[in-house]
Amino acid sequence: MYRIINKEKLAANIFLMEIEAPEVAKKARAGQFIIIRVDEQGERIPLTIADWDEGKGSVTFVFMVVGTTTRKLALYDAGDSIANFVGPLGRPTEIEKFGTVVCVAGGYAIATIAPIARAMKAMGNKVISIMGFRTRELVFWEERLQGVSDELTVTTDDGSYKRKGMVTEPLKELLEKGGVDRVIAIGPTVMMKFCSLTTKPFDVKTIVSLNPIMVDGTGMCGCCRVSVGGETKFACVDGPDFDGHDVDWDLLMKRQRAYLDEEKESLMLWETKAVRK
């Protein structure tokens, strides 16, 4: 069992959890993920590492409440324990001195981009960050990302906070000015797709973190297979980072929708049981 050290509500339906996992904390790097099970009957879900503290022996992740497992998890508090916590998994993000790096994040993927931006800054890069949300109520970690960025732009789809519009708009403006050496784009699949389409005409390498359906996290189940550059790759062992210009985005989105009906049924059954209790 893995004890929850801290739990925070960051925004509507978005929570942070800090887990006591000293062995994972020793090896964690920016861009990697963990797989958890809430209880012995629960499913395995991947969550990107948002932070870690080797001295404290803890690992932090952020999640949004969307389905059965995340709804269960949101009911847990500091002092409770979850059944399984495996990691770190996947290849760390490539951190080098590239020059000017633009970090683009959408929604709760801010928690994923923050340690990457921090590592890029520590390596001596100029870091320009863009964070996008649907609305002001979902904004979190603005100050944290600002602290590791030379410049920060915040967008909201509805214009309720800072700049109105999509993250691709300030991204394109930066590309048009020139001098961008690398782009890291993490968030909803459709956002990463359009960030990649935005950067392609400028021939700026764009790294994305893919989030296909995943089960074991070791490449054996094959559920997380994606097509990159015409080749089959496994996000859990070959990624999760890939060149966004080579990803078959339409295939990825099709595979992500494969079990939508089953996911809805699972949530309905769990909610029915919860009401009966």
N, C-alpha and C positions, 0 to 999 in steps of 0.2 A: 504493500500500500504506500501511496505517496501523499504526504501531508500538504495541504494548502496553507501556505504561510500568510498570504494576503489576497484579498479580493477587492476590486474597485469597479464601480460602474463609471465608465468613461463618457458614455453618451447613451442615447436611446437604443436599447437592445445590444449595446456593446460593452463587454466586460473584460477586465484584466485579471489574470490569476498568476500568482507567484507560487511555484511548487518547490518543495524541498527535494532536490535531486542532485546531490553533490557530484556523482560520477558523470552525469550529463553536462553539468556546468563546467567541468574541467576541460571538456573537448569542444564545447559549442563555439560556432563561428557564424558571422553574419551571413544570412541567406539560407541557413539550414533549417530543418524542421524536426518536430517530434510527432510521435503517434501515441494517442491516449485511448484508454477505455475508462469510462466513468465507473462502471461496475462490472461484475463477472458476467452479466447477461448482455452487456452493451456491445455496440459495434466499435470498430477501430476507426478513428478519424485523424487525419493529419492536420497539424497546426504549426505555423511558422514561428520560430523563436523570435521574440520581440526584444529580449534582453537576457542577460545572465550575470551572475555574481559568483565567481569561483571561490572567493573568500567566505562568502555566506553559504555557498553550496546550493544556490537556488537558480531556477530558470523561470522566465516570465513569458507568457503568451497572451494574446488578445483574441477574443472570438466574438462573433455576432450570433445572436439567437435567431436561427432560421429553421431548424428541424428538431427531430426527437432528441438526439444526443445533446445538442447545444442547449435545448430547453432544460434537460435534466441537469446539465452542468451548471446552468445559471442558478439552480436552487441550492448549490453547495456554497458553503461559507468558509472563512478562515478557521482552521482547526479540524475541518473535515478531511477525508482522504479519498483519493481516486484509486481505482484498481491497478491500472498500468500506465507507465510513462516511459516510452522507449525513444532513445536518440543519443546524440544528434544524428540525423539521417540526411542524405543528400549531399551534394557537393557544395562547399561554401562559395559564395559569390567571389569572383576574381577581383581582388583588391590590388591595384597598382597605381602608380602616378601617371595618370593618363593626360592630365592637364585640366580641362574644364569638364566636369561631369554634371549632367542634369538628372536629378532624381525625381521621378514622377510617380505619385501614389494616389490611388483612388479609394475612398471609403476607409474601412478598417485596415487596409493594407498600409496605412501610415505606420502601423506598428512593425511592419516588415521592412519598410524602407528606412526607418530611423537608424537602426544599427549599421546598415549599409552606408548611409550618408555619413555617419560618425566615423566609420572605418576609412571611407574615401577622404574625408577631411584630415584625419590623422596621418594619412599617407602623403599629404601635401597638395591634394587637388583643390581646385576652386570648385565648390559645390553650390549649385543652383537648384533649389527644390521647388516643386510645384505639388500642392496637395489639393485634391478636389473632393467635394462632398455633394450630396443631393440638396441638403439644406443646412442651415446654421445649427440646428439641434444635434447634428451628427458630428460636429467638429470636435476634435480632441488632439492633444499633443502638438498643438501649434507652437508653443514655446519650446518644447523639446526639439522639434525639428529646426526651429529658428536658431537654436543654440549650436547646431552643427552645420549650418548653412551660411554661405556668404550672402545669398539672396533667397527670399522666400515669397512665393505667390500663392495665395489661397483663392480657390474658386468654389462657387456653389451653383448648382444647376438653376436654382430659382432666384438667385441674386439676393438672398436673404443675408448674406455675409460676404464682405470683401467683393471680389470681382465676379460678375455674373458670366456663366458660360462653362464650357468644357475645358479640361486640362490640355487638350490638343491645341487650343488657341494660343496661350502663352508659349507653349512648346514650339509652335511654328514660328512665332515671332523671334524667339531666341535663335532658332536655326537660320532664319533669314539674315540675322545680324552676323552670323558666322562665328567661328572660334569654338564650337562645341565639339569635344573629342569623343564623348561617349554619353549614351542615354541609358538609364535604368528605369524601366516602367513596370510597376507592379500594381495590380488591382483586379477588378472584374475583367473577365476574359475579353469582352467587347471593347473595354477601354484599352487594354494592352494591344489588341488588334489595330485599333485606330491610331494609337501612338506609333506603332511600327509602320503603318501606312504613311503617317506624317513624316517620319524621319527618312524613309527609303529614298525619296528623290534627292535628299541631301547627302546620301551615302554616309550617314553617321551610324556606326554600330550601335544596335539597340538590344539590350539584354532584358528579357522578361522572365518572370517566375511563374511557371505553369502549375495549374491546380486541377488536374484531371481526377477522376474517381480513383481512389487508392485503397488498398487493403493491407498488405503485409509490410510495405515499405522497403523490401529487399530485392525487388525485381522478379520474384518467383511467381506471383499471381498473374502478372501481365495486365492487370486492370488499368494501370496508369500509362499504357502505351500511347505515344503521340507520334505524329509524322513530322520530322524536321529535316528539311533539305531532301525530301524524297525517301528518307530512311526511317525505319521504326526505332524509336528511342523509348526508354522507360524513365519517366520523370523522377522516380524515387532514387535511382542510382546514377543515371546519366545527367540528371538535372538536380533541382527543379529549374535552374537557369538555362535558357537557350537563346540563340540569336533570333529575335523576333521577326526578322526578314525571311527566315527559313521555315517558320512554323506554318503548318496547314491549319489555319484558324477555323475554317468551316467544319473540318472533321473533328477538331477538338470540341467545338460547341455542340456538335451533334452527339458526341459520346457523353458529354456532360448531362445531356437531357435523357439519357437512356433509361434511368430509373426514377423519373419524376413521379409516376403514378404510385410506385412502391413507397417512395418517400412520403407522399401525402397520406397513403394508407397507414404507414407506420405511425405518423404523427397523430392521426385520428384515433387509432387504437390506444396509443399511450394517453392521450387526453381523456378518452372514455374511461380508462382504468383510474386515472387520477381523480376524476369527478366521483367515481364510485367510492373511492377511499375517503 
